[in-house]
């Protein structure tokens, strides 16, 4: 590259600073400020977040929710991706359409649709009551299992599409060689397919975790006020209580937690590719 090539990066660098770094620095300053003029600073907001059992519990609840969403989407996405791998052209198009179609619908619309599905007179309870499995409606709204069920459908494309892309890069001759050497189908999947698909699986896990842990709309509408997650607490402190330092500290804690998990998954993905 020429000596003046660095100038091409200046517009992008300025955009990154203006739209990401500068607001982030302002958020960090707000977490320590005690007044609107930033004339005095204190660590009280951080002590309230990191030293309070309720707020620490909300952090753990948020991380657990992201992890459970990853596990649930993984259990469904892996079989679908394997089916796509061996399916014919027609079935592959159907699977891809089913994976992409939810992305064309607003997450708000999908979340409110899940209220109808999970309600006391919703589809799930109606099916359970009609088959005699339960004698009274099951509480699914404002519960973590119901929220995880909704997030599994909402976040499924983020897991399935990277996994399909990773499986598509596997050389079919490797599968033929494994079969020719006497390996069973299960052993081929365990020793050949899944290790080669691991980077795509970890990429999907990173996307699903980050999206599920920060899914304010789904957490608020389906989870309700009885479940304490950081995105809802940030909104409450900023828009209801107007405690901006505490809201900023919570927001930075949420971002730091999600970035830490994403960095760990990224490191695992690089190790898998090495």
C-alpha positions in Angstrom: 0.0 0.0 0.0 1.1 3.5 -0.7 2.2 6.1 1.8 -1.1 7.9 1.6 -3.2 4.8 1.9 -3.9 5.5 5.6 -6.0 8.5 4.5 -8.6 6.1 3.2 -9.2 4.9 6.7 -9.7 8.4 8.1 -13.5 8.7 7.2 -14.2 5.2 8.7 -12.1 6.1 11.8 -14.0 9.4 12.3 -17.3 7.6 11.9 -16.4 4.9 14.4 -15.3 7.6 16.9 -18.4 9.7 16.4 -21.0 7.0 16.5 -19.5 4.5 18.9 -16.4 5.5 20.8 -17.6 9.1 21.8 -21.0 7.9 23.1 -19.3 5.1 25.0 -16.9 7.5 26.6 -19.8 9.8 27.5 -21.6 6.8 29.0 -18.5 5.9 31.1 -18.3 9.5 32.3 -22.0 9.5 33.2 -21.5 6.3 35.4 -19.1 8.3 37.6 -20.9 11.7 37.6 -23.0 12.9 40.4 -24.5 15.9 38.6 -25.5 16.9 35.1 -22.5 19.2 34.7 -19.9 16.5 35.4 -18.4 18.7 38.1 -18.2 15.9 40.7 -17.6 12.2 40.3 -18.2 9.2 42.5 -18.0 5.4 42.3 -21.2 4.9 44.1 -23.1 3.8 41.0 -20.6 1.0 40.4 -20.7 0.0 44.1 -24.5 -0.3 43.7 -24.1 -2.5 40.7 -21.2 -4.7 41.7 -21.8 -4.7 45.5 -25.6 -5.3 45.6 -26.9 -8.9 45.5 -30.0 -8.0 43.5 -28.0 -6.3 40.7 -25.5 -9.1 40.7 -28.3 -11.6 40.5 -29.7 -9.7 37.5 -26.3 -10.0 35.8 -26.2 -13.7 36.4 -29.8 -14.1 35.2 -29.0 -12.2 32.0 -26.0 -14.4 31.3 -27.9 -17.6 32.1 -30.7 -16.5 29.8 -28.3 -16.0 26.9 -26.6 -19.4 27.6 -30.0 -21.2 27.7 -31.1 -19.6 24.5 -27.8 -20.7 22.9 -28.3 -24.3 24.1 -32.0 -24.4 22.9 -31.3 -23.0 19.5 -28.3 -25.3 19.1 -30.4 -28.4 19.9 -32.7 -27.5 17.1 -30.3 -25.9 14.6 -27.8 -28.8 14.4 -30.3 -31.4 13.2 -31.8 -28.9 10.7 -28.3 -28.0 9.4 -27.4 -31.6 9.0 -30.7 -32.2 7.1 -29.9 -29.3 4.9 -26.4 -30.8 4.2 -27.8 -34.1 2.8 -31.1 -32.8 1.4 -31.9 -32.3 -2.3 -32.1 -28.9 -3.9 -35.9 -28.5 -3.3 -35.7 -29.3 0.4 -32.6 -27.1 0.8 -34.6 -24.1 -0.5 -37.4 -24.8 1.9 -35.1 -25.0 4.9 -33.3 -21.8 3.9 -36.6 -20.0 3.4 -37.8 -21.2 6.8 -34.5 -19.9 8.3 -34.6 -16.5 6.6 -38.4 -15.8 6.8 -38.4 -14.8 10.5 -35.7 -12.2 9.8 -38.2 -10.5 7.4 -40.7 -10.0 10.3 -40.2 -7.4 13.0 -39.1 -8.8 16.3 -41.8 -6.8 18.0 -44.5 -8.5 15.9 -42.9 -11.9 16.6 -42.8 -11.2 20.3 -46.4 -10.2 20.5 -47.4 -13.3 18.5 -45.7 -15.4 21.2 -48.0 -13.7 23.8 -51.0 -15.3 21.9 -49.2 -18.6 21.7 -48.1 -18.7 25.4 -51.2 -17.3 26.9 -53.6 -19.2 29.2 -55.9 -19.7 26.2 -53.1 -19.8 23.6 -52.1 -22.6 21.2 -49.9 -24.5 23.6 -52.3 -24.5 26.5 -55.2 -25.4 24.2 -53.3 -28.4 22.8 -52.3 -29.6 26.3 -55.8 -29.3 27.6 -57.4 -31.0 24.6 -55.1 -34.0 24.9 -55.6 -34.3 28.6 -51.9 -33.8 29.4 -52.8 -31.1 31.9 -56.1 -30.4 33.7 -55.6 -26.6 34.0 -53.7 -24.0 31.9 -49.9 -23.9 32.4 -48.3 -20.6 33.3 -45.9 -19.8 30.4 -46.1 -16.0 30.2 -43.9 -14.1 32.7 -41.8 -17.2 33.2 -38.2 -18.0 32.1 -39.2 -21.2 30.2 -41.7 -19.3 28.2 -39.2 -16.6 27.5 -36.6 -19.1 26.4 -39.1 -20.8 24.1 -39.9 -17.6 22.4 -36.2 -16.6 22.1 -35.4 -19.9 20.6 -37.7 -19.2 17.6 -36.7 -15.5 17.4 -32.9 -16.2 17.5 -32.9 -19.5 15.5 -31.7 -17.9 12.2 -28.6 -16.5 13.9 -27.6 -20.0 14.8 -28.8 -21.9 11.8 -27.4 -19.8 9.0 -23.7 -19.8 10.2 -24.0 -23.5 10.8 -25.3 -24.2 7.3 -22.5 -22.1 5.8 -19.9 -24.1 7.8 -21.3 -27.4 6.8 -21.4 -26.3 3.2 -17.6 -25.9 3.2 -17.0 -29.5 4.2 -15.5 -31.6 1.4 -17.9 -34.5 0.6 -14.8 -36.7 -0.1 -14.0 -36.6 3.6 -17.4 -38.2 4.4 -16.8 -40.8 1.8 -13.4 -41.6 3.1 -14.7 -41.9 6.7 -17.4 -44.3 5.5 -14.9 -46.3 3.4 -12.7 -46.8 6.4 -15.6 -48.4 8.3 -16.7 -45.5 10.5 -20.4 -45.6 11.4 -22.7 -42.6 10.6 -22.6 -41.5 14.3 -18.8 -41.7 14.4 -18.5 -39.8 11.2 -20.7 -37.0 12.6 -18.8 -37.0 15.9 -15.2 -37.2 14.5 -15.5 -35.4 11.1 -18.6 -33.3 10.6 -19.0 -31.6 14.0 -15.3 -30.7 14.5 -15.3 -29.1 11.0 -18.6 -27.3 11.7 -17.4 -26.1 15.1 -16.4 -22.6 13.9 -19.9 -22.0 12.5 -21.5 -23.4 15.6 -19.4 -21.0 17.8 -20.2 -18.1 15.5 -23.9 -18.8 15.8 -23.6 -19.2 19.6 -21.9 -15.8 19.8 -24.7 -14.1 17.8 -27.5 -15.8 19.7 -26.0 -15.1 23.1 -25.4 -11.4 22.4 -28.9 -11.0 20.9 -30.8 -13.0 23.6 -29.0 -11.4 26.5 -29.8 -7.9 25.2 -33.4 -8.7 23.9 -35.1 -5.9 25.8 -38.5 -6.2 24.0 -38.8 -10.0 24.4 -37.6 -9.9 28.0 -40.0 -7.1 29.0 -43.1 -8.3 27.1 -42.9 -12.0 27.6 -40.7 -12.2 30.8 -42.6 -9.4 32.5 -41.6 -7.5 35.6 -41.1 -10.6 37.8 -37.9 -11.6 36.0 -35.0 -9.3 36.6 -32.7 -8.8 33.6 -30.2 -6.0 33.0 -31.8 -4.5 29.8 -35.1 -3.9 31.7 -33.3 -2.6 34.8 -31.3 -0.1 32.6 -34.5 1.2 31.1 -36.1 1.5 34.5 -33.2 3.4 36.0 -32.9 5.7 33.0 -36.5 6.4 32.1 -38.5 5.8 35.3 -36.2 6.6 38.3 -33.9 9.0 36.2 -30.8 7.6 38.0 -28.5 8.1 35.0 -25.2 7.1 36.7 -26.7 3.8 37.8 -28.3 3.2 34.4 -24.9 3.9 32.7 -23.0 1.6 35.1 -25.6 -1.2 34.4 -25.4 -0.6 30.7 -21.6 -0.9 30.7 -21.8 -4.0 32.9 -24.1 -5.6 30.4 -21.9 -4.7 27.5 -18.8 -5.8 29.3 -20.4 -9.2 30.2 -21.6 -9.8 26.7 -18.3 -8.8 25.1 -16.4 -11.1 27.6 -18.5 -14.1 26.6 -18.3 -13.2 22.9 -14.5 -12.9 23.2 -14.3 -16.3 24.8 -16.4 -17.9 22.1 -14.3 -16.1 19.4 -11.1 -17.5 21.0 -12.6 -21.0 20.9 -13.5 -20.5 17.3 -10.0 -19.4 16.4 -8.6 -22.4 18.2 -11.0 -24.7 16.3 -9.8 -23.3 13.0 -6.1 -23.6 13.9 
